[in-house]
Amino acid sequence: MRRDDLLGAWHLESYTAESDGAVDEPLGPRPLGIIMYTADGYMSAQLMRRDRPAYDRAVTGGGTAEQMATAASGYLCYSGPFTVDEAAGVVSHHVEVSLLPNWVGGTQVRHGRLEGDALVLRAEVTSRGGASTAHVLTWRRPSRDN
């Protein structure tokens, strides 16, 4: 996979988490998302559940504490520079901003491959207890009609 193959915007097609033979959909069956890679070396990812409830008022802080917690738990976003190890097929996202405070200043490693017009990014996550989960995200370029 070449760095230039990533450039541009991609829409999330699917997101699964696989562990011990079980497959979960962390953001539901039809999540929404966009990931973008820029020529000057930055990336941004925004992913969300489709079924997040609306706030009481359509302004920042316009929801109840429960509405805001539910909205945040169904959303993932982060941005920063990215690098690519083309030989290994590894994309590293160097996180500068994130909804998840623990990611700020860290690197999110993704094993990537192109399958036709799809970009498949895989992240291996090991829990504190030693359980391994493979997060697999499939992205497609948006059609020119959108």
Phi and psi in radians as a Rosetta constraint file:
Dihedral C 1 N 2 CA 2 C 2 CIRCULARHARMONIC -1.649 0.35
Dihedral N 2 CA 2 C 2 N 3 CIRCULARHARMONIC 2.598 0.35
Dihedral C 2 N 3 CA 3 C 3 CIRCULARHARMONIC -0.948 0.35
Dihedral N 3 CA 3 C 3 N 4 CIRCULARHARMONIC -0.773 0.35
Dihedral C 3 N 4 CA 4 C 4 CIRCULARHARMONIC -1.095 0.35
Dihedral N 4 CA 4 C 4 N 5 CIRCULARHARMONIC -0.425 0.35
Dihedral C 4 N 5 CA 5 C 5 CIRCULARHARMONIC -1.170 0.35
Dihedral N 5 CA 5 C 5 N 6 CIRCULARHARMONIC -0.396 0.35
Dihedral C 5 N 6 CA 6 C 6 CIRCULARHARMONIC -1.436 0.35
Dihedral N 6 CA 6 C 6 N 7 CIRCULARHARMONIC -0.444 0.35
Dihedral C 6 N 7 CA 7 C 7 CIRCULARHARMONIC -1.009 0.35
Dihedral N 7 CA 7 C 7 N 8 CIRCULARHARMONIC 2.394 0.35
Dihedral C 7 N 8 CA 8 C 8 CIRCULARHARMONIC 1.981 0.35
Dihedral N 8 CA 8 C 8 N 9 CIRCULARHARMONIC -2.887 0.35
Dihedral C 8 N 9 CA 9 C 9 CIRCULARHARMONIC -1.858 0.35
Dihedral N 9 CA 9 C 9 N 10 CIRCULARHARMONIC 2.556 0.35
Dihedral C 9 N 10 CA 10 C 10 CIRCULARHARMONIC -2.333 0.35
Dihedral N 10 CA 10 C 10 N 11 CIRCULARHARMONIC 2.483 0.35
Dihedral C 10 N 11 CA 11 C 11 CIRCULARHARMONIC -1.774 0.35
Dihedral N 11 CA 11 C 11 N 12 CIRCULARHARMONIC 2.449 0.35
Dihedral C 11 N 12 CA 12 C 12 CIRCULARHARMONIC -1.235 0.35
Dihedral N 12 CA 12 C 12 N 13 CIRCULARHARMONIC 2.236 0.35
Dihedral C 12 N 13 CA 13 C 13 CIRCULARHARMONIC -1.768 0.35
Dihedral N 13 CA 13 C 13 N 14 CIRCULARHARMONIC -0.714 0.35
Dihedral C 13 N 14 CA 14 C 14 CIRCULARHARMONIC -2.746 0.35
Dihedral N 14 CA 14 C 14 N 15 CIRCULARHARMONIC 2.720 0.35
Dihedral C 14 N 15 CA 15 C 15 CIRCULARHARMONIC -2.520 0.35
Dihedral N 15 CA 15 C 15 N 16 CIRCULARHARMONIC 2.022 0.35
Dihedral C 15 N 16 CA 16 C 16 CIRCULARHARMONIC -2.201 0.35
Dihedral N 16 CA 16 C 16 N 17 CIRCULARHARMONIC 2.707 0.35
Dihedral C 16 N 17 CA 17 C 17 CIRCULARHARMONIC -2.170 0.35
Dihedral N 17 CA 17 C 17 N 18 CIRCULARHARMONIC 2.120 0.35
Dihedral C 17 N 18 CA 18 C 18 CIRCULARHARMONIC -1.989 0.35
Dihedral N 18 CA 18 C 18 N 19 CIRCULARHARMONIC 2.196 0.35
Dihedral C 18 N 19 CA 19 C 19 CIRCULARHARMONIC -2.579 0.35
Dihedral N 19 CA 19 C 19 N 20 CIRCULARHARMONIC 2.212 0.35
Dihedral C 19 N 20 CA 20 C 20 CIRCULARHARMONIC 0.880 0.35
Dihedral N 20 CA 20 C 20 N 21 CIRCULARHARMONIC 0.701 0.35
Dihedral C 20 N 21 CA 21 C 21 CIRCULARHARMONIC 1.469 0.35
Dihedral N 21 CA 21 C 21 N 22 CIRCULARHARMONIC -0.214 0.35
Dihedral C 21 N 22 CA 22 C 22 CIRCULARHARMONIC -1.586 0.35
Dihedral N 22 CA 22 C 22 N 23 CIRCULARHARMONIC 2.466 0.35
Dihedral C 22 N 23 CA 23 C 23 CIRCULARHARMONIC -2.054 0.35
Dihedral N 23 CA 23 C 23 N 24 CIRCULARHARMONIC 2.218 0.35
Dihedral C 23 N 24 CA 24 C 24 CIRCULARHARMONIC -2.061 0.35
Dihedral N 24 CA 24 C 24 N 25 CIRCULARHARMONIC 2.757 0.35
Dihedral C 24 N 25 CA 25 C 25 CIRCULARHARMONIC -2.047 0.35
Dihedral N 25 CA 25 C 25 N 26 CIRCULARHARMONIC 1.585 0.35
Dihedral C 25 N 26 CA 26 C 26 CIRCULARHARMONIC -0.980 0.35
Dihedral N 26 CA 26 C 26 N 27 CIRCULARHARMONIC -0.511 0.35
Dihedral C 26 N 27 CA 27 C 27 CIRCULARHARMONIC -2.013 0.35
Dihedral N 27 CA 27 C 27 N 28 CIRCULARHARMONIC 0.472 0.35
Dihedral C 27 N 28 CA 28 C 28 CIRCULARHARMONIC 1.523 0.35
Dihedral N 28 CA 28 C 28 N 29 CIRCULARHARMONIC 3.105 0.35
Dihedral C 28 N 29 CA 29 C 29 CIRCULARHARMONIC -1.270 0.35
Dihedral N 29 CA 29 C 29 N 30 CIRCULARHARMONIC -0.409 0.35
Dihedral C 29 N 30 CA 30 C 30 CIRCULARHARMONIC -2.404 0.35
Dihedral N 30 CA 30 C 30 N 31 CIRCULARHARMONIC 1.193 0.35
Dihedral C 30 N 31 CA 31 C 31 CIRCULARHARMONIC -1.193 0.35
Dihedral N 31 CA 31 C 31 N 32 CIRCULARHARMONIC 2.780 0.35
Dihedral C 31 N 32 CA 32 C 32 CIRCULARHARMONIC -1.885 0.35
Dihedral N 32 CA 32 C 32 N 33 CIRCULARHARMONIC 2.540 0.35
Dihedral C 32 N 33 CA 33 C 33 CIRCULARHARMONIC -3.023 0.35
Dihedral N 33 CA 33 C 33 N 34 CIRCULARHARMONIC 2.724 0.35
Dihedral C 33 N 34 CA 34 C 34 CIRCULARHARMONIC -2.406 0.35
Dihedral N 34 CA 34 C 34 N 35 CIRCULARHARMONIC 2.341 0.35
Dihedral C 34 N 35 CA 35 C 35 CIRCULARHARMONIC -2.171 0.35
Dihedral N 35 CA 35 C 35 N 36 CIRCULARHARMONIC 2.411 0.35
Dihedral C 35 N 36 CA 36 C 36 CIRCULARHARMONIC -2.261 0.35
Dihedral N 36 CA 36 C 36 N 37 CIRCULARHARMONIC 2.439 0.35
Dihedral C 36 N 37 CA 37 C 37 CIRCULARHARMONIC -2.136 0.35
Dihedral N 37 CA 37 C 37 N 38 CIRCULARHARMONIC 2.226 0.35
Dihedral C 37 N 38 CA 38 C 38 CIRCULARHARMONIC -1.795 0.35
Dihedral N 38 CA 38 C 38 N 39 CIRCULARHARMONIC 2.715 0.35
Dihedral C 38 N 39 CA 39 C 39 CIRCULARHARMONIC -1.096 0.35
Dihedral N 39 CA 39 C 39 N 40 CIRCULARHARMONIC -0.459 0.35
Dihedral C 39 N 40 CA 40 C 40 CIRCULARHARMONIC -1.534 0.35
Dihedral N 40 CA 40 C 40 N 41 CIRCULARHARMONIC 0.192 0.35
Dihedral C 40 N 41 CA 41 C 41 CIRCULARHARMONIC 1.660 0.35
Dihedral N 41 CA 41 C 41 N 42 CIRCULARHARMONIC 0.394 0.35
Dihedral C 41 N 42 CA 42 C 42 CIRCULARHARMONIC -2.010 0.35
Dihedral N 42 CA 42 C 42 N 43 CIRCULARHARMONIC 2.707 0.35
Dihedral C 42 N 43 CA 43 C 43 CIRCULARHARMONIC -2.352 0.35
Dihedral N 43 CA 43 C 43 N 44 CIRCULARHARMONIC 2.776 0.35
Dihedral C 43 N 44 CA 44 C 44 CIRCULARHARMONIC -2.593 0.35
Dihedral N 44 CA 44 C 44 N 45 CIRCULARHARMONIC 2.342 0.35
Dihedral C 44 N 45 CA 45 C 45 CIRCULARHARMONIC -2.220 0.35
Dihedral N 45 CA 45 C 45 N 46 CIRCULARHARMONIC 2.349 0.35
Dihedral C 45 N 46 CA 46 C 46 CIRCULARHARMONIC -2.330 0.35
Dihedral N 46 CA 46 C 46 N 47 CIRCULARHARMONIC 2.129 0.35
Dihedral C 46 N 47 CA 47 C 47 CIRCULARHARMONIC -2.339 0.35
Dihedral N 47 CA 47 C 47 N 48 CIRCULARHARMONIC 2.523 0.35
Dihedral C 47 N 48 CA 48 C 48 CIRCULARHARMONIC -2.709 0.35
Dihedral N 48 CA 48 C 48 N 49 CIRCULARHARMONIC 2.734 0.35
Dihedral C 48 N 49 CA 49 C 49 CIRCULARHARMONIC -1.265 0.35
Dihedral N 49 CA 49 C 49 N 50 CIRCULARHARMONIC 2.571 0.35
Dihedral C 49 N 50 CA 50 C 50 CIRCULARHARMONIC -1.297 0.35
Dihedral N 50 CA 50 C 50 N 51 CIRCULARHARMONIC -0.480 0.35
Dihedral C 50 N 51 CA 51 C 51 CIRCULARHARMONIC -1.691 0.35
Dihedral N 51 CA 51 C 51 N 52 CIRCULARHARMONIC 0.437 0.35
Dihedral C 51 N 52 CA 52 C 52 CIRCULARHARMONIC -1.185 0.35
Dihedral N 52 CA 52 C 52 N 53 CIRCULARHARMONIC 2.329 0.35
Dihedral C 52 N 53 CA 53 C 53 CIRCULARHARMONIC -1.259 0.35
Dihedral N 53 CA 53 C 53 N 54 CIRCULARHARMONIC 2.619 0.35
Dihedral C 53 N 54 CA 54 C 54 CIRCULARHARMONIC -1.274 0.35
Dihedral N 54 CA 54 C 54 N 55 CIRCULARHARMONIC 2.673 0.35
Dihedral C 54 N 55 CA 55 C 55 CIRCULARHARMONIC -1.300 0.35
Dihedral N 55 CA 55 C 55 N 56 CIRCULARHARMONIC 2.824 0.35
Dihedral C 55 N 56 CA 56 C 56 CIRCULARHARMONIC -1.081 0.35
Dihedral N 56 CA 56 C 56 N 57 CIRCULARHARMONIC -0.675 0.35
Dihedral C 56 N 57 CA 57 C 57 CIRCULARHARMONIC -2.227 0.35
Dihedral N 57 CA 57 C 57 N 58 CIRCULARHARMONIC 2.438 0.35
Dihedral C 57 N 58 CA 58 C 58 CIRCULARHARMONIC -1.452 0.35
Dihedral N 58 CA 58 C 58 N 59 CIRCULARHARMONIC 1.012 0.35
Dihedral C 58 N 59 CA 59 C 59 CIRCULARHARMONIC -2.432 0.35
Dihedral N 59 CA 59 C 59 N 60 CIRCULARHARMONIC 2.790 0.35
Dihedral C 59 N 60 CA 60 C 60 CIRCULARHARMONIC -0.998 0.35
Dihedral N 60 CA 60 C 60 N 61 CIRCULARHARMONIC 2.261 0.35
Dihedral C 60 N 61 CA 61 C 61 CIRCULARHARMONIC 1.354 0.35
Dihedral N 61 CA 61 C 61 N 62 CIRCULARHARMONIC 0.163 0.35
Dihedral C 61 N 62 CA 62 C 62 CIRCULARHARMONIC -1.480 0.35
Dihedral N 62 CA 62 C 62 N 63 CIRCULARHARMONIC 0.052 0.35
Dihedral C 62 N 63 CA 63 C 63 CIRCULARHARMONIC -1.847 0.35
Dihedral N 63 CA 63 C 63 N 64 CIRCULARHARMONIC 2.909 0.35
Dihedral C 63 N 64 CA 64 C 64 CIRCULARHARMONIC -1.234 0.35
Dihedral N 64 CA 64 C 64 N 65 CIRCULARHARMONIC 2.912 0.35
Dihedral C 64 N 65 CA 65 C 65 CIRCULARHARMONIC -0.996 0.35
Dihedral N 65 CA 65 C 65 N 66 CIRCULARHARMONIC -0.696 0.35
Dihedral C 65 N 66 CA 66 C 66 CIRCULARHARMONIC -1.157 0.35
Dihedral N 66 CA 66 C 66 N 67 CIRCULARHARMONIC -0.760 0.35
Dihedral C 66 N 67 CA 67 C 67 CIRCULARHARMONIC -1.075 0.35
Dihedral N 67 CA 67 C 67 N 68 CIRCULARHARMONIC -0.739 0.35
Dihedral C 67 N 68 CA 68 C 68 CIRCULARHARMONIC -1.183 0.35
Dihedral N 68 CA 68 C 68 N 69 CIRCULARHARMONIC -0.695 0.35
Dihedral C 68 N 69 CA 69 C 69 CIRCULARHARMONIC -1.134 0.35
Dihedral N 69 CA 69 C 69 N 70 CIRCULARHARMONIC -0.735 0.35
Dihedral C 69 N 70 CA 70 C 70 CIRCULARHARMONIC -1.142 0.35
Dihedral N 70 CA 70 C 70 N 71 CIRCULARHARMONIC -0.738 0.35
Dihedral C 70 N 71 CA 71 C 71 CIRCULARHARMONIC -1.076 0.35
Dihedral N 71 CA 71 C 71 N 72 CIRCULARHARMONIC -0.781 0.35
Dihedral C 71 N 72 CA 72 C 72 CIRCULARHARMONIC -1.176 0.35
Dihedral N 72 CA 72 C 72 N 73 CIRCULARHARMONIC -0.645 0.35
Dihedral C 72 N 73 CA 73 C 73 CIRCULARHARMONIC -1.245 0.35
Dihedral N 73 CA 73 C 73 N 74 CIRCULARHARMONIC -0.283 0.35
Dihedral C 73 N 74 CA 74 C 74 CIRCULARHARMONIC -1.837 0.35
Dihedral N 74 CA 74 C 74 N 75 CIRCULARHARMONIC 0.394 0.35
Dihedral C 74 N 75 CA 75 C 75 CIRCULARHARMONIC -2.447 0.35
Dihedral N 75 CA 75 C 75 N 76 CIRCULARHARMONIC 2.490 0.35
Dihedral C 75 N 76 CA 76 C 76 CIRCULARHARMONIC -2.413 0.35
Dihedral N 76 CA 76 C 76 N 77 CIRCULARHARMONIC 2.255 0.35
Dihedral C 76 N 77 CA 77 C 77 CIRCULARHARMONIC -2.596 0.35
Dihedral N 77 CA 77 C 77 N 78 CIRCULARHARMONIC 2.513 0.35
Dihedral C 77 N 78 CA 78 C 78 CIRCULARHARMONIC -2.858 0.35
Dihedral N 78 CA 78 C 78 N 79 CIRCULARHARMONIC 2.758 0.35
Dihedral C 78 N 79 CA 79 C 79 CIRCULARHARMONIC -2.651 0.35
Dihedral N 79 CA 79 C 79 N 80 CIRCULARHARMONIC 2.790 0.35
Dihedral C 79 N 80 CA 80 C 80 CIRCULARHARMONIC 2.787 0.35
Dihedral N 80 CA 80 C 80 N 81 CIRCULARHARMONIC -3.031 0.35
Dihedral C 80 N 81 CA 81 C 81 CIRCULARHARMONIC -1.173 0.35
Dihedral N 81 CA 81 C 81 N 82 CIRCULARHARMONIC 2.757 0.35
Dihedral C 81 N 82 CA 82 C 82 CIRCULARHARMONIC -2.324 0.35
Dihedral N 82 CA 82 C 82 N 83 CIRCULARHARMONIC 2.681 0.35
Dihedral C 82 N 83 CA 83 C 83 CIRCULARHARMONIC -2.318 0.35
Dihedral N 83 CA 83 C 83 N 84 CIRCULARHARMONIC 2.739 0.35
Dihedral C 83 N 84 CA 84 C 84 CIRCULARHARMONIC -2.272 0.35
Dihedral N 84 CA 84 C 84 N 85 CIRCULARHARMONIC 2.273 0.35
Dihedral C 84 N 85 CA 85 C 85 CIRCULARHARMONIC -1.693 0.35
Dihedral N 85 CA 85 C 85 N 86 CIRCULARHARMONIC 1.662 0.35
Dihedral C 85 N 86 CA 86 C 86 CIRCULARHARMONIC -1.088 0.35
Dihedral N 86 CA 86 C 86 N 87 CIRCULARHARMONIC -0.689 0.35
Dihedral C 86 N 87 CA 87 C 87 CIRCULARHARMONIC -1.129 0.35
Dihedral N 87 CA 87 C 87 N 88 CIRCULARHARMONIC -0.674 0.35
Dihedral C 87 N 88 CA 88 C 88 CIRCULARHARMONIC -1.566 0.35
Dihedral N 88 CA 88 C 88 N 89 CIRCULARHARMONIC -0.222 0.35
Dihedral C 88 N 89 CA 89 C 89 CIRCULARHARMONIC 1.204 0.35
Dihedral N 89 CA 89 C 89 N 90 CIRCULARHARMONIC 0.634 0.35
Dihedral C 89 N 90 CA 90 C 90 CIRCULARHARMONIC -2.001 0.35
Dihedral N 90 CA 90 C 90 N 91 CIRCULARHARMONIC 2.260 0.35
Dihedral C 90 N 91 CA 91 C 91 CIRCULARHARMONIC -1.925 0.35
Dihedral N 91 CA 91 C 91 N 92 CIRCULARHARMONIC 2.209 0.35
Dihedral C 91 N 92 CA 92 C 92 CIRCULARHARMONIC -1.931 0.35
Dihedral N 92 CA 92 C 92 N 93 CIRCULARHARMONIC 2.151 0.35
Dihedral C 92 N 93 CA 93 C 93 CIRCULARHARMONIC -1.741 0.35
Dihedral N 93 CA 93 C 93 N 94 CIRCULARHARMONIC 2.010 0.35
Dihedral C 93 N 94 CA 94 C 94 CIRCULARHARMONIC -1.645 0.35
Dihedral N 94 CA 94 C 94 N 95 CIRCULARHARMONIC 1.772 0.35
Dihedral C 94 N 95 CA 95 C 95 CIRCULARHARMONIC -1.355 0.35
Dihedral N 95 CA 95 C 95 N 96 CIRCULARHARMONIC 2.132 0.35
Dihedral C 95 N 96 CA 96 C 96 CIRCULARHARMONIC -1.812 0.35
Dihedral N 96 CA 96 C 96 N 97 CIRCULARHARMONIC -0.611 0.35
Dihedral C 96 N 97 CA 97 C 97 CIRCULARHARMONIC -2.368 0.35
Dihedral N 97 CA 97 C 97 N 98 CIRCULARHARMONIC 2.538 0.35
Dihedral C 97 N 98 CA 98 C 98 CIRCULARHARMONIC -2.849 0.35
Dihedral N 98 CA 98 C 98 N 99 CIRCULARHARMONIC 2.581 0.35
Dihedral C 98 N 99 CA 99 C 99 CIRCULARHARMONIC -1.105 0.35
Dihedral N 99 CA 99 C 99 N 100 CIRCULARHARMONIC -0.568 0.35
Dihedral C 99 N 100 CA 100 C 100 CIRCULARHARMONIC -1.551 0.35
Dihedral N 100 CA 100 C 100 N 101 CIRCULARHARMONIC 1.860 0.35
Dihedral C 100 N 101 CA 101 C 101 CIRCULARHARMONIC -0.985 0.35
Dihedral N 101 CA 101 C 101 N 102 CIRCULARHARMONIC -0.577 0.35
Dihedral C 101 N 102 CA 102 C 102 CIRCULARHARMONIC -1.166 0.35
Dihedral N 102 CA 102 C 102 N 103 CIRCULARHARMONIC -0.344 0.35
Dihedral C 102 N 103 CA 103 C 103 CIRCULARHARMONIC -1.435 0.35
Dihedral N 103 CA 103 C 103 N 104 CIRCULARHARMONIC -0.400 0.35
Dihedral C 103 N 104 CA 104 C 104 CIRCULARHARMONIC -1.072 0.35
Dihedral N 104 CA 104 C 104 N 105 CIRCULARHARMONIC 2.236 0.35
Dihedral C 104 N 105 CA 105 C 105 CIRCULARHARMONIC 1.520 0.35
Dihedral N 105 CA 105 C 105 N 106 CIRCULARHARMONIC -0.056 0.35
Dihedral C 105 N 106 CA 106 C 106 CIRCULARHARMONIC -1.838 0.35
Dihedral N 106 CA 106 C 106 N 107 CIRCULARHARMONIC -3.074 0.35
Dihedral C 106 N 107 CA 107 C 107 CIRCULARHARMONIC -2.168 0.35
Dihedral N 107 CA 107 C 107 N 108 CIRCULARHARMONIC 2.256 0.35
Dihedral C 107 N 108 CA 108 C 108 CIRCULARHARMONIC -1.747 0.35
Dihedral N 108 CA 108 C 108 N 109 CIRCULARHARMONIC 2.024 0.35
Dihedral C 108 N 109 CA 109 C 109 CIRCULARHARMONIC -1.662 0.35
Dihedral N 109 CA 109 C 109 N 110 CIRCULARHARMONIC 2.279 0.35
Dihedral C 109 N 110 CA 110 C 110 CIRCULARHARMONIC -2.205 0.35
Dihedral N 110 CA 110 C 110 N 111 CIRCULARHARMONIC 2.279 0.35
Dihedral C 110 N 111 CA 111 C 111 CIRCULARHARMONIC -1.542 0.35
Dihedral N 111 CA 111 C 111 N 112 CIRCULARHARMONIC 2.129 0.35
Dihedral C 111 N 112 CA 112 C 112 CIRCULARHARMONIC -2.097 0.35
Dihedral N 112 CA 112 C 112 N 113 CIRCULARHARMONIC 2.640 0.35
Dihedral C 112 N 113 CA 113 C 113 CIRCULARHARMONIC -2.655 0.35
Dihedral N 113 CA 113 C 113 N 114 CIRCULARHARMONIC 2.652 0.35
Dihedral C 113 N 114 CA 114 C 114 CIRCULARHARMONIC -1.747 0.35
Dihedral N 114 CA 114 C 114 N 115 CIRCULARHARMONIC 2.294 0.35
Dihedral C 114 N 115 CA 115 C 115 CIRCULARHARMONIC -2.175 0.35
Dihedral N 115 CA 115 C 115 N 116 CIRCULARHARMONIC 1.632 0.35
Dihedral C 115 N 116 CA 116 C 116 CIRCULARHARMONIC 1.136 0.35
Dihedral N 116 CA 116 C 116 N 117 CIRCULARHARMONIC -2.115 0.35
Dihedral C 116 N 117 CA 117 C 117 CIRCULARHARMONIC -1.685 0.35
Dihedral N 117 CA 117 C 117 N 118 CIRCULARHARMONIC 0.251 0.35
Dihedral C 117 N 118 CA 118 C 118 CIRCULARHARMONIC -1.905 0.35
Dihedral N 118 CA 118 C 118 N 119 CIRCULARHARMONIC 2.530 0.35
Dihedral C 118 N 119 CA 119 C 119 CIRCULARHARMONIC -1.893 0.35
Dihedral N 119 CA 119 C 119 N 120 CIRCULARHARMONIC 2.119 0.35
Dihedral C 119 N 120 CA 120 C 120 CIRCULARHARMONIC -1.928 0.35
Dihedral N 120 CA 120 C 120 N 121 CIRCULARHARMONIC 2.091 0.35
Dihedral C 120 N 121 CA 121 C 121 CIRCULARHARMONIC -1.976 0.35
Dihedral N 121 CA 121 C 121 N 122 CIRCULARHARMONIC 2.297 0.35
Dihedral C 121 N 122 CA 122 C 122 CIRCULARHARMONIC -2.169 0.35
Dihedral N 122 CA 122 C 122 N 123 CIRCULARHARMONIC 2.298 0.35
Dihedral C 122 N 123 CA 123 C 123 CIRCULARHARMONIC -2.137 0.35
Dihedral N 123 CA 123 C 123 N 124 CIRCULARHARMONIC 2.241 0.35
Dihedral C 123 N 124 CA 124 C 124 CIRCULARHARMONIC -1.662 0.35
Dihedral N 124 CA 124 C 124 N 125 CIRCULARHARMONIC 2.153 0.35
Dihedral C 124 N 125 CA 125 C 125 CIRCULARHARMONIC -2.113 0.35
Dihedral N 125 CA 125 C 125 N 126 CIRCULARHARMONIC 2.265 0.35
Dihedral C 125 N 126 CA 126 C 126 CIRCULARHARMONIC -1.950 0.35
Dihedral N 126 CA 126 C 126 N 127 CIRCULARHARMONIC 2.208 0.35
Dihedral C 126 N 127 CA 127 C 127 CIRCULARHARMONIC -1.310 0.35
Dihedral N 127 CA 127 C 127 N 128 CIRCULARHARMONIC 2.943 0.35
Dihedral C 127 N 128 CA 128 C 128 CIRCULARHARMONIC -1.024 0.35
Dihedral N 128 CA 128 C 128 N 129 CIRCULARHARMONIC -0.522 0.35
Dihedral C 128 N 129 CA 129 C 129 CIRCULARHARMONIC -1.438 0.35
Dihedral N 129 CA 129 C 129 N 130 CIRCULARHARMONIC -0.051 0.35
Dihedral C 129 N 130 CA 130 C 130 CIRCULARHARMONIC 1.665 0.35
Dihedral N 130 CA 130 C 130 N 131 CIRCULARHARMONIC 0.006 0.35
Dihedral C 130 N 131 CA 131 C 131 CIRCULARHARMONIC -1.313 0.35
Dihedral N 131 CA 131 C 131 N 132 CIRCULARHARMONIC 2.397 0.35
Dihedral C 131 N 132 CA 132 C 132 CIRCULARHARMONIC -1.824 0.35
Dihedral N 132 CA 132 C 132 N 133 CIRCULARHARMONIC 2.354 0.35
Dihedral C 132 N 133 CA 133 C 133 CIRCULARHARMONIC -2.266 0.35
Dihedral N 133 CA 133 C 133 N 134 CIRCULARHARMONIC 2.346 0.35
Dihedral C 133 N 134 CA 134 C 134 CIRCULARHARMONIC -1.763 0.35
Dihedral N 134 CA 134 C 134 N 135 CIRCULARHARMONIC 2.031 0.35
Dihedral C 134 N 135 CA 135 C 135 CIRCULARHARMONIC -1.658 0.35
Dihedral N 135 CA 135 C 135 N 136 CIRCULARHARMONIC 2.108 0.35
Dihedral C 135 N 136 CA 136 C 136 CIRCULARHARMONIC -2.083 0.35
Dihedral N 136 CA 136 C 136 N 137 CIRCULARHARMONIC 2.090 0.35
Dihedral C 136 N 137 CA 137 C 137 CIRCULARHARMONIC -2.062 0.35
Dihedral N 137 CA 137 C 137 N 138 CIRCULARHARMONIC 2.228 0.35
Dihedral C 137 N 138 CA 138 C 138 CIRCULARHARMONIC -1.918 0.35
Dihedral N 138 CA 138 C 138 N 139 CIRCULARHARMONIC 2.216 0.35
Dihedral C 138 N 139 CA 139 C 139 CIRCULARHARMONIC -2.092 0.35
Dihedral N 139 CA 139 C 139 N 140 CIRCULARHARMONIC 2.581 0.35
Dihedral C 139 N 140 CA 140 C 140 CIRCULARHARMONIC -2.304 0.35
Dihedral N 140 CA 140 C 140 N 141 CIRCULARHARMONIC 2.597 0.35
Dihedral C 140 N 141 CA 141 C 141 CIRCULARHARMONIC -1.157 0.35
Dihedral N 141 CA 141 C 141 N 142 CIRCULARHARMONIC 2.447 0.35
Dihedral C 141 N 142 CA 142 C 142 CIRCULARHARMONIC -1.164 0.35
Dihedral N 142 CA 142 C 142 N 143 CIRCULARHARMONIC 2.598 0.35
Dihedral C 142 N 143 CA 143 C 143 CIRCULARHARMONIC -1.242 0.35
Dihedral N 143 CA 143 C 143 N 144 CIRCULARHARMONIC 2.716 0.35
Dihedral C 143 N 144 CA 144 C 144 CIRCULARHARMONIC -1.185 0.35
Dihedral N 144 CA 144 C 144 N 145 CIRCULARHARMONIC -0.250 0.35
Dihedral C 144 N 145 CA 145 C 145 CIRCULARHARMONIC -1.314 0.35
Dihedral N 145 CA 145 C 145 N 146 CIRCULARHARMONIC -0.336 0.35
